[in-house]
Amino acid sequence: MSGLIVGLVHKLPITERFTSELKFTASIYAEHAWEDGTHAYPAVQTVAEITGYHERSVQRYQRELVALGILIPDGKGPRGTNNYKFPLAEVDHAWKLDVKAGGDTQSPRQPATGDTDSGDTDSGDTDSGDTSVTRINQPSLSLVVISAAEIFTAYEREFGAITPMIADAINCWLDVEKIPAEWILEAMQIAVKANVRNWKYVEGILKNCKAKNVRPSLNKLEAKNANRTGNSKRTEKAVVTGDSDEAAKRINAKRRAKSGMPNLPRPGLVTV
């Protein structure tokens, strides 16, 4: 789940074209997306079960979200479902959904594939039968920016009152270090999950991420994967070592049996 993408989708204003149904559907895809906005490939059935919409309604909302530029088709997922990505862009050191729904944008309607069922009226999914090109005449969505004020609000909510020193430190990371505002929020979220509500801990995360040029959420994911790999290697080594020890014991026992030597305990071991 991507907290960043979900937050950006939630901030999109509901308009005549971007309805509450589309926003709800987009939020489900955001929950399944990675932190960089890619790999959003939930099955239509999954989205329908979560939202309560009919599957044909979900398919229709998919097409409308693609027409608005909120979802971008990106091939197929690992199980054959449609894969989408969100138009995530970094502008002025802040992450935005770069939704381009200009006057020249055209979105041909898809051929009817069962989406005109007369019984599918519970969610308003009716089709007028018009198969012409639908033109988006006016931009319907705006870019979403996470500001410094939101960082201060989040800090006060999770960490406590903001002192002038903390405020200066946050502004320094934004204006001097040129760290995106989203990075700071993600570092704060990691600190909260670790139950270390300390600004020094947040700064340590930011310093590490700046040195690697990797945002905090992705850096944490890489570290988790590295730990899993390391643990599996250690487990394999332990298994191999254990097998080798057992094999050596059996070989020594056979040698003693052939030579007629008693099977004595190893030094330092006490037998009962």
TORKOL-4160 file (C-alpha; in steps of 0.2 Angstrom, whole numbers, padded with zeros to 4 digits, m for minus):
272
<pt num="1" X="0000" Y="0000" Z="0000"/>
<pt num="2" X="0006" Y="0017" Z="m0004"/>
<pt num="3" X="0002" Y="0030" Z="0009"/>
<pt num="4" X="0008" Y="0044" Z="m0003"/>
<pt num="5" X="m0003" Y="0039" Z="m0018"/>
<pt num="6" X="m0018" Y="0037" Z="m0007"/>
<pt num="7" X="m0015" Y="0054" Z="0001"/>
<pt num="8" X="m0014" Y="0062" Z="m0016"/>
<pt num="9" X="m0029" Y="0054" Z="m0023"/>
<pt num="10" X="m0039" Y="0059" Z="m0007"/>
<pt num="11" X="m0034" Y="0077" Z="m0010"/>
<pt num="12" X="m0041" Y="0077" Z="m0028"/>
<pt num="13" X="m0057" Y="0088" Z="m0028"/>
<pt num="14" X="m0073" Y="0080" Z="m0034"/>
<pt num="15" X="m0079" Y="0088" Z="m0050"/>
<pt num="16" X="m0093" Y="0085" Z="m0062"/>
<pt num="17" X="m0081" Y="0073" Z="m0071"/>
<pt num="18" X="m0071" Y="0066" Z="m0057"/>
<pt num="19" X="m0086" Y="0060" Z="m0047"/>
<pt num="20" X="m0086" Y="0052" Z="m0029"/>
<pt num="21" X="m0087" Y="0035" Z="m0037"/>
<pt num="22" X="m0072" Y="0038" Z="m0048"/>
<pt num="23" X="m0063" Y="0045" Z="m0032"/>
<pt num="24" X="m0067" Y="0029" Z="m0022"/>
<pt num="25" X="m0062" Y="0018" Z="m0036"/>
<pt num="26" X="m0045" Y="0027" Z="m0039"/>
<pt num="27" X="m0042" Y="0026" Z="m0020"/>
<pt num="28" X="m0043" Y="0007" Z="m0021"/>
<pt num="29" X="m0030" Y="0007" Z="m0035"/>
<pt num="30" X="m0019" Y="0018" Z="m0025"/>
<pt num="31" X="m0020" Y="0006" Z="m0010"/>
<pt num="32" X="m0013" Y="m0007" Z="m0021"/>
<pt num="33" X="0001" Y="0004" Z="m0029"/>
<pt num="34" X="0019" Y="0005" Z="m0025"/>
<pt num="35" X="0026" Y="0021" Z="m0017"/>
<pt num="36" X="0032" Y="0027" Z="m0035"/>
<pt num="37" X="0014" Y="0025" Z="m0041"/>
<pt num="38" X="0017" Y="0010" Z="m0052"/>
<pt num="39" X="0011" Y="m0009" Z="m0050"/>
<pt num="40" X="m0007" Y="m0005" Z="m0047"/>
<pt num="41" X="m0015" Y="m0021" Z="m0054"/>
<pt num="42" X="m0030" Y="m0026" Z="m0042"/>
<pt num="43" X="m0042" Y="m0038" Z="m0051"/>
<pt num="44" X="m0059" Y="m0030" Z="m0056"/>
<pt num="45" X="m0067" Y="m0043" Z="m0044"/>
<pt num="46" X="m0057" Y="m0037" Z="m0030"/>
<pt num="47" X="m0061" Y="m0019" Z="m0033"/>
<pt num="48" X="m0079" Y="m0023" Z="m0034"/>
<pt num="49" X="m0079" Y="m0033" Z="m0018"/>
<pt num="50" X="m0071" Y="m0018" Z="m0009"/>
<pt num="51" X="m0082" Y="m0004" Z="m0016"/>
<pt num="52" X="m0098" Y="m0014" Z="m0018"/>
<pt num="53" X="m0099" Y="m0008" Z="m0036"/>
<pt num="54" X="m0104" Y="m0020" Z="m0050"/>
<pt num="55" X="m0089" Y="m0027" Z="m0059"/>
<pt num="56" X="m0096" Y="m0019" Z="m0075"/>
<pt num="57" X="m0097" Y="m0003" Z="m0066"/>
<pt num="58" X="m0079" Y="m0005" Z="m0060"/>
<pt num="59" X="m0073" Y="m0008" Z="m0078"/>
<pt num="60" X="m0082" Y="0008" Z="m0084"/>
<pt num="61" X="m0074" Y="0018" Z="m0070"/>
<pt num="62" X="m0057" Y="0011" Z="m0075"/>
<pt num="63" X="m0060" Y="0018" Z="m0092"/>
<pt num="64" X="m0065" Y="0035" Z="m0086"/>
<pt num="65" X="m0050" Y="0036" Z="m0074"/>
<pt num="66" X="m0039" Y="0032" Z="m0089"/>
<pt num="67" X="m0048" Y="0046" Z="m0099"/>
<pt num="68" X="m0045" Y="0058" Z="m0085"/>
<pt num="69" X="m0026" Y="0053" Z="m0084"/>
<pt num="70" X="m0027" Y="0047" Z="m0066"/>
<pt num="71" X="m0023" Y="0029" Z="m0071"/>
<pt num="72" X="m0011" Y="0026" Z="m0085"/>
<pt num="73" X="m0011" Y="0008" Z="m0093"/>
<pt num="74" X="0005" Y="0000" Z="m0090"/>
<pt num="75" X="0004" Y="m0018" Z="m0097"/>
<pt num="76" X="m0002" Y="m0033" Z="m0087"/>
<pt num="77" X="0001" Y="m0038" Z="m0069"/>
<pt num="78" X="0008" Y="m0055" Z="m0064"/>
<pt num="79" X="m0009" Y="m0063" Z="m0064"/>
<pt num="80" X="m0014" Y="m0056" Z="m0081"/>
<pt num="81" X="m0024" Y="m0042" Z="m0074"/>
<pt num="82" X="m0023" Y="m0024" Z="m0081"/>
<pt num="83" X="m0008" Y="m0015" Z="m0073"/>
<pt num="84" X="m0009" Y="0004" Z="m0071"/>
<pt num="85" X="0002" Y="0017" Z="m0064"/>
<pt num="86" X="m0002" Y="0035" Z="m0057"/>
<pt num="87" X="0006" Y="0050" Z="m0065"/>
<pt num="88" X="0017" Y="0054" Z="m0050"/>
<pt num="89" X="0029" Y="0069" Z="m0053"/>
<pt num="90" X="0041" Y="0079" Z="m0043"/>
<pt num="91" X="0038" Y="0098" Z="m0045"/>
<pt num="92" X="0047" Y="0111" Z="m0034"/>
<pt num="93" X="0053" Y="0097" Z="m0022"/>
<pt num="94" X="0035" Y="0091" Z="m0019"/>
<pt num="95" X="0026" Y="0076" Z="m0026"/>
<pt num="96" X="0011" Y="0079" Z="m0036"/>
<pt num="97" X="m0002" Y="0069" Z="m0047"/>
<pt num="98" X="0002" Y="0077" Z="m0064"/>
<pt num="99" X="m0015" Y="0075" Z="m0071"/>
<pt num="100" X="m0016" Y="0082" Z="m0089"/>
<pt num="101" X="m0034" Y="0083" Z="m0094"/>
<pt num="102" X="m0032" Y="0097" Z="m0107"/>
<pt num="103" X="m0043" Y="0103" Z="m0121"/>
<pt num="104" X="m0034" Y="0093" Z="m0134"/>
<pt num="105" X="m0036" Y="0076" Z="m0125"/>
<pt num="106" X="m0047" Y="0064" Z="m0133"/>
<pt num="107" X="m0053" Y="0047" Z="m0126"/>
<pt num="108" X="m0062" Y="0036" Z="m0138"/>
<pt num="109" X="m0075" Y="0026" Z="m0129"/>
<pt num="110" X="m0072" Y="0007" Z="m0128"/>
<pt num="111" X="m0083" Y="m0005" Z="m0138"/>
<pt num="112" X="m0097" Y="m0012" Z="m0127"/>
<pt num="113" X="m0091" Y="m0028" Z="m0118"/>
<pt num="114" X="m0107" Y="m0031" Z="m0108"/>
<pt num="115" X="m0106" Y="m0014" Z="m0100"/>
<pt num="116" X="m0123" Y="m0010" Z="m0106"/>
<pt num="117" X="m0133" Y="m0023" Z="m0096"/>
<pt num="118" X="m0150" Y="m0016" Z="m0092"/>
<pt num="119" X="m0149" Y="m0023" Z="m0075"/>
<pt num="120" X="m0133" Y="m0014" Z="m0070"/>
<pt num="121" X="m0142" Y="0002" Z="m0064"/>
<pt num="122" X="m0138" Y="0001" Z="m0046"/>
<pt num="123" X="m0123" Y="0012" Z="m0047"/>
<pt num="124" X="m0129" Y="0023" Z="m0062"/>
<pt num="125" X="m0119" Y="0014" Z="m0075"/>
<pt num="126" X="m0131" Y="0017" Z="m0090"/>
<pt num="127" X="m0125" Y="0019" Z="m0107"/>
<pt num="128" X="m0133" Y="0031" Z="m0120"/>
<pt num="129" X="m0127" Y="0021" Z="m0134"/>
<pt num="130" X="m0116" Y="0035" Z="m0141"/>
<pt num="131" X="m0100" Y="0027" Z="m0148"/>
<pt num="132" X="m0092" Y="0044" Z="m0154"/>
<pt num="133" X="m0076" Y="0052" Z="m0147"/>
<pt num="134" X="m0078" Y="0060" Z="m0131"/>
<pt num="135" X="m0068" Y="0076" Z="m0129"/>
<pt num="136" X="m0063" Y="0084" Z="m0113"/>
<pt num="137" X="m0065" Y="0102" Z="m0116"/>
<pt num="138" X="m0059" Y="0109" Z="m0099"/>
<pt num="139" X="m0046" Y="0104" Z="m0087"/>
<pt num="140" X="m0055" Y="0095" Z="m0073"/>
<pt num="141" X="m0042" Y="0092" Z="m0060"/>
<pt num="142" X="m0027" Y="0101" Z="m0053"/>
<pt num="143" X="m0010" Y="0096" Z="m0047"/>
<pt num="144" X="m0009" Y="0091" Z="m0028"/>
<pt num="145" X="0006" Y="0098" Z="m0018"/>
<pt num="146" X="0011" Y="0093" Z="0000"/>
<pt num="147" X="0016" Y="0109" Z="0008"/>
<pt num="148" X="0027" Y="0114" Z="0023"/>
<pt num="149" X="0011" Y="0118" Z="0033"/>
<pt num="150" X="0006" Y="0100" Z="0031"/>
<pt num="151" X="0022" Y="0094" Z="0038"/>
<pt num="152" X="0020" Y="0106" Z="0053"/>
<pt num="153" X="0002" Y="0099" Z="0056"/>
<pt num="154" X="0008" Y="0081" Z="0055"/>
<pt num="155" X="0022" Y="0085" Z="0067"/>
<pt num="156" X="0011" Y="0093" Z="0080"/>
<pt num="157" X="m0001" Y="0078" Z="0078"/>
<pt num="158" X="0011" Y="0064" Z="0080"/>
<pt num="159" X="0026" Y="0072" Z="0089"/>
<pt num="160" X="0020" Y="0087" Z="0099"/>
<pt num="161" X="0022" Y="0105" Z="0099"/>
<pt num="162" X="0034" Y="0113" Z="0086"/>
<pt num="163" X="0047" Y="0123" Z="0094"/>
<pt num="164" X="0056" Y="0137" Z="0084"/>
<pt num="165" X="0071" Y="0126" Z="0082"/>
<pt num="166" X="0061" Y="0112" Z="0075"/>
<pt num="167" X="0053" Y="0124" Z="0063"/>
<pt num="168" X="0069" Y="0130" Z="0057"/>
<pt num="169" X="0076" Y="0112" Z="0055"/>
<pt num="170" X="0061" Y="0108" Z="0044"/>
<pt num="171" X="0063" Y="0123" Z="0033"/>
<pt num="172" X="0081" Y="0120" Z="0031"/>
<pt num="173" X="0078" Y="0103" Z="0024"/>
<pt num="174" X="0066" Y="0110" Z="0012"/>
<pt num="175" X="0075" Y="0126" Z="0007"/>
<pt num="176" X="0093" Y="0122" Z="0009"/>
<pt num="177" X="0095" Y="0103" Z="0008"/>
<pt num="178" X="0081" Y="0103" Z="m0006"/>
<pt num="179" X="0073" Y="0088" Z="0001"/>
<pt num="180" X="0055" Y="0085" Z="m0005"/>
<pt num="181" X="0041" Y="0088" Z="0007"/>
<pt num="182" X="0035" Y="0070" Z="0005"/>
<pt num="183" X="0051" Y="0063" Z="0010"/>
<pt num="184" X="0050" Y="0072" Z="0027"/>
<pt num="185" X="0032" Y="0065" Z="0029"/>
<pt num="186" X="0038" Y="0048" Z="0025"/>
<pt num="187" X="0052" Y="0049" Z="0037"/>
<pt num="188" X="0040" Y="0055" Z="0051"/>
<pt num="189" X="0029" Y="0040" Z="0047"/>
<pt num="190" X="0043" Y="0028" Z="0049"/>
<pt num="191" X="0048" Y="0036" Z="0065"/>
<pt num="192" X="0030" Y="0034" Z="0072"/>
<pt num="193" X="0029" Y="0016" Z="0066"/>
<pt num="194" X="0045" Y="0013" Z="0075"/>
<pt num="195" X="0038" Y="0022" Z="0091"/>
<pt num="196" X="0053" Y="0034" Z="0091"/>
<pt num="197" X="0044" Y="0051" Z="0090"/>
<pt num="198" X="0060" Y="0061" Z="0090"/>
<pt num="199" X="0066" Y="0073" Z="0077"/>
<pt num="200" X="0084" Y="0068" Z="0078"/>
<pt num="201" X="0078" Y="0050" Z="0072"/>
<pt num="202" X="0068" Y="0058" Z="0058"/>
<pt num="203" X="0084" Y="0068" Z="0053"/>
<pt num="204" X="0094" Y="0052" Z="0053"/>
<pt num="205" X="0082" Y="0044" Z="0041"/>
<pt num="206" X="0083" Y="0059" Z="0030"/>
<pt num="207" X="0102" Y="0060" Z="0030"/>
<pt num="208" X="0103" Y="0042" Z="0025"/>
<pt num="209" X="0091" Y="0044" Z="0011"/>
<pt num="210" X="0099" Y="0059" Z="0004"/>
<pt num="211" X="0116" Y="0050" Z="0004"/>
<pt num="212" X="0108" Y="0036" Z="m0006"/>
<pt num="213" X="0097" Y="0047" Z="m0016"/>
<pt num="214" X="0082" Y="0036" Z="m0011"/>
<pt num="215" X="0066" Y="0041" Z="m0004"/>
<pt num="216" X="0062" Y="0035" Z="0014"/>
<pt num="217" X="0049" Y="0022" Z="0010"/>
<pt num="218" X="0059" Y="0014" Z="m0004"/>
<pt num="219" X="0074" Y="0014" Z="0007"/>
<pt num="220" X="0065" Y="0005" Z="0020"/>
<pt num="221" X="0058" Y="m0007" Z="0008"/>
<pt num="222" X="0076" Y="m0011" Z="0001"/>
<pt num="223" X="0082" Y="m0013" Z="0019"/>
<pt num="224" X="0068" Y="m0025" Z="0023"/>
<pt num="225" X="0072" Y="m0035" Z="0007"/>
<pt num="226" X="0091" Y="m0035" Z="0011"/>
<pt num="227" X="0087" Y="m0042" Z="0029"/>
<pt num="228" X="0076" Y="m0056" Z="0022"/>
<pt num="229" X="0090" Y="m0061" Z="0010"/>
<pt num="230" X="0103" Y="m0060" Z="0024"/>
<pt num="231" X="0092" Y="m0071" Z="0035"/>
<pt num="232" X="0089" Y="m0084" Z="0022"/>
<pt num="233" X="0108" Y="m0085" Z="0018"/>
<pt num="234" X="0112" Y="m0087" Z="0037"/>
<pt num="235" X="0098" Y="m0101" Z="0038"/>
<pt num="236" X="0106" Y="m0110" Z="0023"/>
<pt num="237" X="0123" Y="m0109" Z="0031"/>
<pt num="238" X="0117" Y="m0115" Z="0047"/>
<pt num="239" X="0108" Y="m0130" Z="0039"/>
<pt num="240" X="0124" Y="m0134" Z="0029"/>
<pt num="241" X="0135" Y="m0133" Z="0044"/>
<pt num="242" X="0123" Y="m0144" Z="0054"/>
<pt num="243" X="0123" Y="m0157" Z="0041"/>
<pt num="244" X="0142" Y="m0157" Z="0039"/>
<pt num="245" X="0144" Y="m0159" Z="0058"/>
<pt num="246" X="0132" Y="m0174" Z="0058"/>
<pt num="247" X="0141" Y="m0182" Z="0043"/>
<pt num="248" X="0158" Y="m0180" Z="0052"/>
<pt num="249" X="0151" Y="m0188" Z="0068"/>
<pt num="250" X="0145" Y="m0203" Z="0058"/>
<pt num="251" X="0162" Y="m0205" Z="0049"/>
<pt num="252" X="0171" Y="m0204" Z="0066"/>
<pt num="253" X="0160" Y="m0217" Z="0073"/>
<pt num="254" X="0162" Y="m0229" Z="0059"/>
<pt num="255" X="0181" Y="m0227" Z="0060"/>
<pt num="256" X="0181" Y="m0230" Z="0079"/>
<pt num="257" X="0170" Y="m0246" Z="0076"/>
<pt num="258" X="0183" Y="m0253" Z="0063"/>
<pt num="259" X="0198" Y="m0249" Z="0075"/>
<pt num="260" X="0189" Y="m0256" Z="0090"/>
<pt num="261" X="0191" Y="m0240" Z="0099"/>
<pt num="262" X="0177" Y="m0235" Z="0112"/>
<pt num="263" X="0165" Y="m0221" Z="0107"/>
<pt num="264" X="0171" Y="m0208" Z="0120"/>
<pt num="265" X="0162" Y="m0192" Z="0123"/>
<pt num="266" X="0170" Y="m0176" Z="0116"/>
<pt num="267" X="0180" Y="m0166" Z="0128"/>
<pt num="268" X="0170" Y="m0153" Z="0138"/>
<pt num="269" X="0154" Y="m0163" Z="0137"/>
<pt num="270" X="0147" Y="m0171" Z="0152"/>
<pt num="271" X="0137" Y="m0187" Z="0149"/>
<pt num="272" X="0123" Y="m0193" Z="0160"/>
